[in-house]
Amino acid sequence: MDIFQDASSLGFGDIHFKFDHATGLRAIIAIHNTHLGPALGGCRCVSYPSTEAAIIDAMRLARGMTYKSAISGLSQGGGKSVLIRPTQIRDREAYFESFGRFVDELGGRYITAVDSGTSVADMDVIARTTKYVACTSAGSAGTDDPSPHTAVGVRRGLEAAVKFKLGQSDLDGIHVAIQGVGHVGYPLASQLHERGVRLTVSDVNKAAVDRCADEFNADVVEPEDIYDVECDVFSPNALGAVINDETLSRLRTKMVGGAANNQLARSRHGDALHKRGILYAPDYVINAGGVIQIATDKSILNEKLSDIYDTLMRIFEQSAKKNEAPHRVADRMVDAILTSPAKT
Ligand code: NAD
């Protein structure tokens, strides 16, 4: 890995590392862009096969946050932190206090929040050593788990896709295949069920799919079989890079839209979806509900979440007009925002 070459190709930014012997903390904070404001992005605490994999994850996710905030009209930049999870965290409070000190050393250029492997309780611990943290149980910037808001945003995005692709104003009778029914996928399934959607779900966690079968009458398929389900919408809510050389030819869907970050293994896979007539809702547009909730006053939150519908409609219309894949249209919109003069 040539870190400076990767930084250059992803348009960074700065990357910070911390190793704390006392707590076993091995942390990376990637700050992609602060043109629109302080870099906001969650703190992920998961295991990685290598330090290199963790750095790449932090960098790609931080870049995604820049794009997500910019396209959502937020005054925030993009960043992300990755904690390489040890086999055992000896003292969780000391571990997250130490991470909070690391965040604090950056003087507010990076604001952390909940992500995979961290919780509101962890954010409360981080808040003991830095004020640059959202999603605490009592904080002013963000007040709780962003996942349900992400689910609302994804549902609004799917409504836009269905309207654009099928000319249908509601979701009644639409068949959605959901990959991953965790913090976002489950409330998404619930909202879709309420609106008359037929659901097929997959998850590596059997209890999670059983719950959807019981509560929403969802059909359940094995994790590896979800790509082959004939449906209107394939909704990735588990992993990145699920649209790739292997899965592309298997998809039997009209639309793709879900919460997972970095759904396209490569940009060319988005072009391939477009070529096959599968409408793709760019991930960082449709899954922005969480960051919108963190950065937005409660009084206008619903309105801001609904903007996802309008933003996607604009992207789909441009995409059709120019015969260009939606992810490329979205990227160009963001590039224009990021190269505009900074607000004073
Ligand atoms: P989560 O960990 O709560 O849920 C993910 C689910 O996917 C789990 O139930 C897990 O068992 C399942 N899963 C893992 N591997 C799978 C596989 N191979 N096939 C099927 N299911 C599998 O995470 P989450 O918070 O619900 O987030 C889901 C995705 O959305 C992640 O990629 C996350 O980065 C992204 N995202 C989340 C938010 C948010 O607000 N939570 C915001 C933006 C993006």
Residues whose N, C-alpha, C, O or C-beta is under 5 A from the ligand:
A	BS01	NAD	P146 S147 T150 Q179 G180 V181 G182 H183 V184 G185 S202 D203 V204 N205 A208 P223 N237 A238 L239 A259 A260 N261 N287 G290
